[in-house]
Amino acid sequence: MRKAVYAVLIGLTLLLTACPGGGGAPPDFSLSLNPTSLTVQQGQSGQTTLTLTPQNGFTGTVALALEQQDGTVAPSGITLSPTSVTVSGSNLVTQVLTLSVGTGVATGTYNLRVKATSGSLVKTADLSLTVSSSGSGGGGGGGGSAGATWTVRLLGNNLLGVAYGNDTFVAVGDEGAILTSRDGGVTWTVAVSGTRYTLRAVAYGNGLFVAVGDSGTILTSSDGVAWTERTSGTSNALLGIAYGN
């Protein structure tokens, strides 16, 4: 009888040893970014897509923060939005993240990471951010001699506005004149604007050049070469344009 009892106890011990805890894996999640590197001009913003994959029934709100890869706070002037994402089911969640770079952020490459936190769960995904010059000083590197020496370029047009973006200078002026330069302002090429109205200002933001001028003229272009006229709803002269948020 005692041998039978011992056999049962040994069997139970082996069963408990093979199945510790008696339950499944705890809820968890993983995350990734695409792309993992961005180049953003001072005063502009860039975007990357976060993919969060829930595991073992994970649900809830995940807080998002931007920090350096060594765990210290992100440099002042570099911000992330949104700052949270919600998981409500078993499907993976994608969220476009926007990194905004202030005008005072120094140019250079920053090794950052997105930190995702939910309770005791903490995950990170690395992100390399290169901050480039806004181009307001001719696209220079911000050295102490920038803007000290100037060279006259004779273009034959009365130009009223200039902007820099997508590695291109765009200048606009009288009678629909648009000129572009991709070599730092040395060589200029005439672009066809499609209008004879004077263009008085141009700006670049979010991958788009926008030029405005007389009689409510608004033109847009992604490359500064091919332009599309937009309906403004006014016949008044438009004298300035800016991009923000």
LOKEDO-169756 format. One record per residue (C-alpha): x, z, y; residue number from 1. Coordinates in Angstrom, 1 decimal. Each point is the difference from the previous one (the first is absolute). Layout:
{{X; Z; Y}; NUM} ...
This chain:
{{0.0; 0.0; 0.0}; 1} {{2.8; 0.9; 2.3}; 2} {{1.7; -3.3; -0.7}; 3} {{-3.1; -1.9; 1.0}; 4} {{-0.2; 1.9; 3.3}; 5} {{3.6; -0.7; 0.7}; 6} {{-0.5; -3.7; -0.7}; 7} {{-2.9; -0.1; 2.5}; 8} {{2.0; 1.7; 2.7}; 9} {{2.9; -2.3; -0.5}; 10} {{-2.3; -3.0; 0.2}; 11} {{-1.5; 1.3; 3.3}; 12} {{3.5; 0.6; 1.4}; 13} {{1.1; -3.5; -0.8}; 14} {{-3.2; -1.4; 1.5}; 15} {{0.4; 2.0; 3.3}; 16} {{3.7; -1.0; 0.2}; 17} {{-0.9; -3.7; -0.4}; 18} {{-2.7; 0.1; 2.7}; 19} {{1.2; 2.4; 2.8}; 20} {{-2.5; 0.6; 2.7}; 21} {{-2.7; -1.9; -1.8}; 22} {{-0.6; -2.3; 3.0}; 23} {{0.9; -3.4; 1.6}; 24} {{2.6; -0.7; 2.7}; 25} {{-0.9; 1.3; 3.5}; 26} {{-1.3; -2.3; 2.7}; 27} {{2.8; -1.9; 1.8}; 28} {{0.6; -3.1; 2.1}; 29} {{2.7; -2.5; 0.8}; 30} {{0.6; -2.1; 3.1}; 31} {{1.9; -3.0; 1.2}; 32} {{0.5; -2.0; 3.2}; 33} {{0.1; -3.8; 0.6}; 34} {{2.0; -1.0; 1.8}; 35} {{2.6; 2.7; -0.2}; 36} {{1.9; -1.1; 3.1}; 37} {{-1.3; -0.9; 3.5}; 38} {{1.5; -1.4; 3.2}; 39} {{-1.9; 1.1; 3.1}; 40} {{0.8; -0.5; 3.7}; 41} {{0.1; 2.9; 2.4}; 42} {{-3.5; 0.6; 1.3}; 43} {{-1.6; -1.9; -2.9}; 44} {{-1.4; 0.9; -3.5}; 45} {{0.4; -1.2; -3.5}; 46} {{-2.0; 0.4; -3.2}; 47} {{0.5; 0.7; -3.6}; 48} {{-2.5; 0.5; -2.8}; 49} {{-0.1; 3.2; -2.0}; 50} {{-1.3; -0.1; -3.6}; 51} {{-1.0; 3.3; -1.5}; 52} {{-0.8; 0.1; -3.7}; 53} {{-1.9; 3.0; -1.3}; 54} {{0.8; 1.4; -3.4}; 55} {{-1.8; 2.3; -2.4}; 56} {{-3.1; 0.2; 2.1}; 57} {{1.6; 0.8; 3.3}; 58} {{-2.3; -0.1; 3.0}; 59} {{0.0; 1.4; 3.5}; 60} {{1.6; -0.4; 3.5}; 61} {{3.7; -0.8; 0.1}; 62} {{1.9; 0.9; 3.3}; 63} {{2.5; -2.5; 1.2}; 64} {{3.0; 0.6; 2.2}; 65} {{3.1; -1.8; 1.1}; 66} {{3.4; 1.6; -0.4}; 67} {{3.7; -0.9; -0.5}; 68} {{1.2; -0.5; -3.5}; 69} {{2.0; 3.2; 0.2}; 70} {{-3.3; 1.9; 0.6}; 71} {{0.4; 0.6; 3.7}; 72} {{-2.6; -1.0; 2.6}; 73} {{-0.3; -3.6; 1.0}; 74} {{1.8; -1.0; 3.2}; 75} {{-2.0; 0.6; 3.2}; 76} {{-2.0; -3.0; 1.0}; 77} {{-0.6; -1.4; -3.5}; 78} {{-3.5; 0.9; -1.2}; 79} {{-2.2; -0.8; -3.1}; 80} {{-3.7; -0.6; -0.2}; 81} {{-2.3; 0.7; -1.7}; 82} {{1.2; 3.5; -1.1}; 83} {{-2.2; 0.3; -3.1}; 84} {{-1.7; -2.0; -2.8}; 85} {{-2.8; 1.0; -2.3}; 86} {{-0.2; -0.6; -3.8}; 87} {{-3.5; 0.1; -1.3}; 88} {{0.2; -1.8; -3.4}; 89} {{2.4; -1.2; -2.7}; 90} {{0.9; -3.3; 1.8}; 91} {{3.2; -0.3; 2.0}; 92} {{-0.4; 0.3; 3.7}; 93} {{1.8; -2.3; 2.6}; 94} {{0.4; 1.0; 3.6}; 95} {{1.7; -1.9; 2.8}; 96} {{2.4; 2.3; 1.9}; 97} {{1.0; -0.7; 3.6}; 98} {{3.4; 1.1; 1.3}; 99} {{0.1; 0.1; 3.8}; 100} {{3.4; 0.0; 1.8}; 101} {{0.2; 1.3; 3.5}; 102} {{1.8; -1.8; 2.7}; 103} {{2.7; 2.8; 0.2}; 104} {{0.9; -0.2; -3.7}; 105} {{3.7; -1.0; -0.4}; 106} {{0.6; -3.3; -1.8}; 107} {{1.5; 0.3; -3.5}; 108} {{-1.1; 0.5; -3.6}; 109} {{-1.8; 3.2; -1.0}; 110} {{-0.3; 1.1; -3.6}; 111} {{-3.5; 1.5; -0.2}; 112} {{-2.5; 0.9; -2.7}; 113} {{-3.8; 0.5; -0.2}; 114} {{-0.8; 3.4; -1.4}; 115} {{-3.3; 0.5; -1.8}; 116} {{-1.3; 3.5; -0.6}; 117} {{-3.0; 1.3; -1.9}; 118} {{0.1; 3.7; -0.8}; 119} {{3.2; 0.6; -2.0}; 120} {{0.5; -3.7; -0.6}; 121} {{2.6; -1.7; 2.2}; 122} {{1.0; -3.6; -0.3}; 123} {{2.3; -2.2; 2.2}; 124} {{0.6; -3.7; 0.4}; 125} {{3.1; -1.3; 1.9}; 126} {{-0.3; -2.3; 3.0}; 127} {{2.8; -1.6; 2.1}; 128} {{-0.9; -0.6; 3.6}; 129} {{2.2; -2.1; 2.3}; 130} {{-0.8; 0.4; 3.7}; 131} {{0.9; -3.1; 2.1}; 132} {{0.2; -0.4; 3.8}; 133} {{-3.2; -0.8; 1.8}; 134} {{1.6; -3.0; 1.6}; 135} {{-0.9; 1.0; 3.5}; 136} {{3.7; -0.2; 0.9}; 137} {{0.5; -3.4; -1.6}; 138} {{0.2; 1.2; -3.6}; 139} {{3.3; 1.8; 0.5}; 140} {{1.3; 2.8; -2.2}; 141} {{-0.4; 2.7; 2.7}; 142} {{3.7; 0.2; 0.8}; 143} {{1.2; 1.3; 3.4}; 144} {{0.8; -3.5; 1.3}; 145} {{-3.4; -1.5; -0.9}; 146} {{-1.4; -1.9; 3.1}; 147} {{3.2; 0.2; 1.9}; 148} {{0.9; -3.7; -0.3}; 149} {{-2.5; -2.8; 0.5}; 150} {{0.1; -3.7; -0.6}; 151} {{-2.3; -2.5; 1.8}; 152} {{-2.1; -2.3; -2.2}; 153} {{-1.5; -3.0; 1.8}; 154} {{-3.3; -0.8; -1.6}; 155} {{-1.9; -1.9; 2.7}; 156} {{-3.1; 2.1; -0.2}; 157} {{-1.5; 2.7; 2.2}; 158} {{-0.3; 2.8; -2.6}; 159} {{-2.1; 3.2; 0.6}; 160} {{0.3; 2.0; -3.2}; 161} {{2.1; 0.6; -3.0}; 162} {{-0.3; 1.9; -3.3}; 163} {{2.1; 0.5; -3.1}; 164} {{-1.2; 0.3; -3.6}; 165} {{0.6; -1.4; -3.5}; 166} {{3.6; -0.8; 1.0}; 167} {{-1.4; -2.3; 2.7}; 168} {{-0.1; 0.0; 3.9}; 169} {{-3.1; -1.6; 1.5}; 170} {{-0.2; -0.8; 3.7}; 171} {{-3.2; -1.2; 1.7}; 172} {{-0.7; -1.5; 3.5}; 173} {{-1.5; -2.7; 2.2}; 174} {{-2.3; -2.6; -1.4}; 175} {{-0.1; 1.4; -3.5}; 176} {{3.7; 0.0; -0.5}; 177} {{1.3; 1.8; -3.1}; 178} {{3.6; 0.1; -1.1}; 179} {{1.5; 1.7; -3.0}; 180} {{3.5; 1.2; -0.9}; 181} {{1.3; 1.3; -3.4}; 182} {{3.7; 0.4; 0.9}; 183} {{-0.2; 2.8; 2.5}; 184} {{-1.2; -2.0; 3.0}; 185} {{2.8; -2.6; 0.0}; 186} {{-1.9; -3.1; -1.2}; 187} {{-3.7; -0.6; 0.9}; 188} {{-2.5; -2.3; -1.5}; 189} {{-3.3; -1.1; 1.6}; 190} {{-3.1; 0.9; -2.0}; 191} {{-3.4; -1.8; 0.4}; 192} {{-2.4; 2.5; 1.4}; 193} {{-3.1; -2.3; 0.2}; 194} {{-0.9; 1.2; 3.5}; 195} {{0.9; -1.1; 3.5}; 196} {{-1.0; 3.4; 1.5}; 197} {{2.8; 2.2; 1.2}; 198} {{1.0; 2.7; -2.5}; 199} {{0.9; 3.3; 1.8}; 200} {{0.9; 2.4; -2.8}; 201} {{0.8; 0.2; -3.7}; 202} {{0.4; 3.0; -2.4}; 203} {{0.8; 0.4; -3.7}; 204} {{-1.5; 2.5; -2.4}; 205} {{-1.1; 0.3; -3.6}; 206} {{1.6; -3.3; -0.9}; 207} {{-1.7; -2.0; 2.8}; 208} {{0.9; -1.5; 3.4}; 209} {{-2.8; 0.0; 2.5}; 210} {{0.3; -1.8; 3.3}; 211} {{-2.5; 0.2; 2.9}; 212} {{-0.5; -1.8; 3.3}; 213} {{-2.3; -1.7; 2.5}; 214} {{-3.7; -0.8; -0.6}; 215} {{-0.2; 2.7; -2.8}; 216} {{2.5; -1.8; -2.2}; 217} {{1.1; 1.8; -3.2}; 218} {{2.3; -1.6; -2.5}; 219} {{1.3; 1.5; -3.3}; 220} {{2.9; -0.9; -2.3}; 221} {{1.8; 1.6; -2.9}; 222} {{3.2; -1.9; 0.5}; 223} {{0.0; -0.9; 3.7}; 224} {{-0.1; -3.7; -0.9}; 225} {{-3.5; -0.8; -1.1}; 226} {{-2.7; 1.5; 2.4}; 227} {{-3.7; 0.4; -0.4}; 228} {{-2.4; 0.4; 3.0}; 229} {{-2.4; 2.9; -0.1}; 230} {{-3.3; 0.6; 1.9}; 231} {{0.4; 2.8; 2.5}; 232} {{-3.5; -0.1; 1.5}; 233} {{1.3; 0.0; 3.5}; 234} {{1.2; -2.6; 2.5}; 235} {{2.1; 2.5; 2.0}; 236} {{3.7; -0.2; -0.1}; 237} {{1.6; 2.4; -2.5}; 238} {{3.2; 1.3; 1.4}; 239} {{1.4; 2.4; -2.7}; 240} {{-0.3; 1.0; -3.6}; 241} {{1.3; 2.8; -2.1}; 242} {{-0.1; 1.2; -3.6}; 243} {{-0.5; 3.5; -1.3}; 244} {{-1.5; 2.1; -2.8}; 245} 
